[in-house]
Amino acid sequence: MVDVLVIGGGNAALCAALMAREAGASVLLLEAAPREWRGGNSMHTRNLRCMHDAPQDVLVDAYPEEEYWQDLLKVTGGLTDEALARLVIRASATCRGWMRRHGVHFQPSLSGALHTARTNAFFMGGGKALVNAYYRSAEQLGVQVRYDAPVDRIALQDGRFVAAFVGTERVAAKACVLAAGGFESNREWLREAWGQNERGEWPADNFLIRGTQYNRGTLLKFMLDAGADAIGDPTQAHMVAIDARAPLYDGGICTRIDCVSLGVVLNRDAQRFYDEGEDFWPKRYAIWGRLVAQQPGQIAWSIIDAKAVGRFMPPVFPGVKAATLPALAQQLGLDEAVFMDTLTRYNAACRGGRFDHTQLDDCHTEGLAPAKTHWARPIDTPPFFGYALRPGVTFTYLGLKTDATAAVRFGGRPSANLFVAGEMMAGNVLGKGYTAGVGMSIGTAFGRIAGTRAAAAALKEAAHAAA
């Protein structure tokens, strides 16, 4: 019997497996995906949000604990456990040395990644390189890895883990870490969670999945049905406005549309519906998927002019281009008269100032609802561009309630040998909203805690059995 079983194959699972092995436990990791698709959503990531009190290697200036906490508090609207959030924040300051020892390399913030040079450490080669580095290190340390091994249920006894089942195969272990992701690729569950809106639409039918197709929430649902304490709203998720032409799964970072704050966003009725300049893009980009999900047909268009070109990370697909605004409306299939009225009123409401996309500048609208509070400049310089947007779900926030030990809880009582990490518990920190890189911070912190605790539980049991 193995000491520690890790269920999942992304960042949190790998951190748990590595920590458990370093603590002297034998470890088996079960990844639902085939080897070529291993890594879950982590293979699509780019960076880790890091607290630091002074410049550190690839990070400039300082990003102290309190600022990180206030950023997280703002995007979650207070729907976060402060103790667990601060645990994650503090852990982000000290994990990079350990990550390097397992083969992860860092690089400075990309020039087109706005406002992240101070707050986020980027992985050299992206998330795929990080995942591959961790797998190499795990295998060198003797962690057993099995692919194409989805776990659909586990055996529990009085809140203790007994065994997991891959089909009919029973896999026993002295302790277990659950790190199998959310339910974002389970269309039926998304449809059930979001329901039908007042227009008779089923919004989830128009969602695209930015990450892995293997996060179907099978084990999460099993645990909830088994009475594990839950946390989070099933409709809350890291949900981004992405290119409507993106694939159904695994579009990743390159499908994101990053020009929202440089122009205006219109819905199917050619109307604006939210402040595009509310805050810096890394703090607000993940609200736009949910905003688009609430619009008719779950579609919107980001409209910019030539002045915005070169100021954002270019998307993988080119936008629709036109020499005039009426021509752009026609090409996008939007009502030309309403489109022109919306743009004319917006342009007239813009109040000049010194435009600076690196700061919360004083370019704003006046007498317009909704307002655009920063970076508001008239859209008047041809050529003009339009990008169709759909909601892109990264990961869901419904998960298992836990504490600083990462233990799964049943009726408020922590399990002695069953732990949780990553997306399966991210809702403890993320009740809603998102800020760039915090998902990797949560997965790394709780993956390491869960692995350490699972190893301790397993080795304690082994010692007790030998006594």
Secondary structure, DSSP 8 states (H G I E B T S, - for coil): -EEEEEE--SHHHHHHHHHHHHTT--EEEE-SS-GGGTTGGGGG--EEE--BSS-BTTB-S-B-HHHHHHHHHHHHTT-S-HHHHHHHHHHHTTSHHHHHHTT--EE---TTSTT-TTTEEEETTHHHHHHHHHHHHHHHHT-EEESS----EEEEETTEEEEEEETTEEEEEEEEEE----STT-HHHHHHHH---TTS--GGGG-EESS-TT---HHHHHHHHTTB-EES-TT-EEEEEEETTS-SS--GGGGB---GGGSEEEETTS-B-S-TTSS-HHHHGGGHHHHHHTSGGG-EEEEEEGGGTTSS---SS--EEESSHHHHHHHHT--HHHHHHHHHHHHHHEE-----TTS--S-EESS-SS---SS-----SSSEEEEEEEEEEEEE--EE---TT-EEEETTEEEEEEEE-GGGTGGGT-SS---TTHHHHHHHHHHHHHHHHHHHHHHHHHHHHH-
